[in-house]
Amino acid sequence: MEWLTGPFEVTFVQRALFGGLLVSAITALAGTWVVLRGMAFLGDAMSHGLLPGVAVAALLGGNLLVGAAASAVVMAAGVSVLGRTPRLSQDTSIGLLFVGMLSLGVIIVSRSQSFAVDLTGFLFGDVLAVGEGDLVALAVALGVALAVAVLGHRAFVALAFDERKAHTLGLRPRWAHALLLGLLTLAIVASFHIVGTLLVLGLLIAPPASVLPWARSVPAVMAGAAALGASATFLGLLLSWHLDTAAGATIAAVAVAQFFLSRTAADVLRRLNAPVAPVAPVASTPAPAPSMPASQPTHPTP
């Protein structure tokens, strides 16, 4: 039991665990819609698009979360505006913004000679450095994300499964899409300090995708994703402590491993439950001679 509970007797590991649990809940709320709407590329682009704001905030000695939020707002606004451009697909506009924001961030970073440590923290996170102020900010972010998810649930469902029906019901799909971008932005900004921008996509996508084969409703996917994210946080911190590996990366790796285990189990169960084709009985009479006329073919029942 000491191997299991020992690491969590340390104060900074306890704070890391609580921070990871809050992040798991936030990313479950946003990540469910990312998976259902096929927005993984957008999530990846948004996470990398934080770099310019974080770089400027670090160079000026400001708050990194404020810088990340500013970049995320610019990125989300750009996606919304370019998404309305005729003859320009959404993937193309996201790709252009992705490259543009990332390039701008690298240019800003290259102007500083002492940015290596901050950039490493931005890319890979530092879950073991979570403080009490970070926990308060994450709790507030979770409250806001939960409110957005509840208030926008009906519009998000219509947008995810039938955008034309959303128009018919007067749910304003454009506003719903913008609100969904805001929820995604909140999840990424709140999470990048914990697992970094390169790994935030793991918690954003892997837990909901793992639950999807087993759940029958959107709230069930969200609840299951939060539970899997929490277990990935616990196991990731435990393995990181004993194996001396990067905590954020280990958490994300456990989340991805859970996805592959879930998909494998779902595939095996589906094959076991698949109906077996009946074996045709062996004819007891000899086959007709080739000179006999063939019987008329039967047509399938419509």
Stockholm file with secondary structure:
# STOCKHOLM 1.0

chainA/1-302         MEWLTGPFEVTFVQRALFGGLLVSAITALAGTWVVLRGMAFLGDAMSHGLLPGVAVAALLGGNLLVGAAASAVVMAAGVSVLGRTPRLSQDTSIGLLFVGMLSLGVIIVSRSQSFAVDLTGFLFGDVLAVGEGDLVALAVALGVALAVAVLGHRAFVALAFDERKAHTLGLRPRWAHALLLGLLTLAIVASFHIVGTLLVLGLLIAPPASVLPWARSVPAVMAGAAALGASATFLGLLLSWHLDTAAGATIAAVAVAQFFLSRTAADVLRRLNAPVAPVAPVASTPAPAPSMPASQPTHPTP
#=GR chainA/1-302 SS CHHHHGGGGSHHHHHHHHHHHHHHHHHHHHHHHHHHHTCHHHHHHHHHTTHHHHHHHHHHTCCHHHHHHHHHHHHHHHHHHHTTSTTCCHHHHHHHHHHHHHHHHHHHHHTCSSCHHHHHHHHHCCGGGCCHHHHHHHHHHHHHHHHHHHHTHHHHHHHHHCHHHHHHTTCCHHHHHHHHHHHHHHHHHHHHHHHCTTTHHHHHHHHHHHHTTTCSSHHHHHHHHHHHHHHHHHHHHHHHHHHTCCHHHHHHHHHHHHHHHHHHHHHHHHHHHSCCCCCCCCCSSCCCCTTSCCCCCCCCCC
#=GC SS_cons         CHHHHGGGGSHHHHHHHHHHHHHHHHHHHHHHHHHHHTCHHHHHHHHHTTHHHHHHHHHHTCCHHHHHHHHHHHHHHHHHHHTTSTTCCHHHHHHHHHHHHHHHHHHHHHTCSSCHHHHHHHHHCCGGGCCHHHHHHHHHHHHHHHHHHHHTHHHHHHHHHCHHHHHHTTCCHHHHHHHHHHHHHHHHHHHHHHHCTTTHHHHHHHHHHHHTTTCSSHHHHHHHHHHHHHHHHHHHHHHHHHHTCCHHHHHHHHHHHHHHHHHHHHHHHHHHHSCCCCCCCCCSSCCCCTTSCCCCCCCCCC
//
